[in-house]
Amino acid sequence: MSKTQRLIPVLSLVLVGSLAACTSKQLYQGTMQNRLNACEKYHGEQRLQCREQYQKSYEEYERERQAVLEGKTNTP
């Protein structure tokens, strides 16, 4: 088996993993945007409080998610 033939499965896995990560981020961002849009039905302080709930970046969400999966939570 040539070097190129051995690299194809590895490169395929890297590509699929990259696409999955990109898709997860886009899905998260789309969901958060929909939630933010739903806050528009409120007025004044209620709207501000609603919007504050959905300000977490994907990167922050992912760090927290990984911490939970690894059992590194700060909850009692």
Contacts in CASP RR format, 6 or more apart in sequence:
PFRMAT RR
TARGET T0000
AUTHOR 0000-0000-0000
METHOD contacts of the structure
MODEL  1
MSKTQRLIPVLSLVLVGSLAACTSKQLYQGTMQNRLNACEKYHGEQRLQC
REQYQKSYEEYERERQAVLEGKTNTP
25 58 0 8 1.000
28 58 0 8 1.000
28 61 0 8 1.000
29 58 0 8 1.000
32 54 0 8 1.000
32 56 0 8 1.000
35 53 0 8 1.000
35 54 0 8 1.000
36 51 0 8 1.000
36 54 0 8 1.000
38 50 0 8 1.000
39 47 0 8 1.000
39 50 0 8 1.000
39 51 0 8 1.000
39 54 0 8 1.000
40 47 0 8 1.000
42 50 0 8 1.000
67 73 0 8 1.000
END
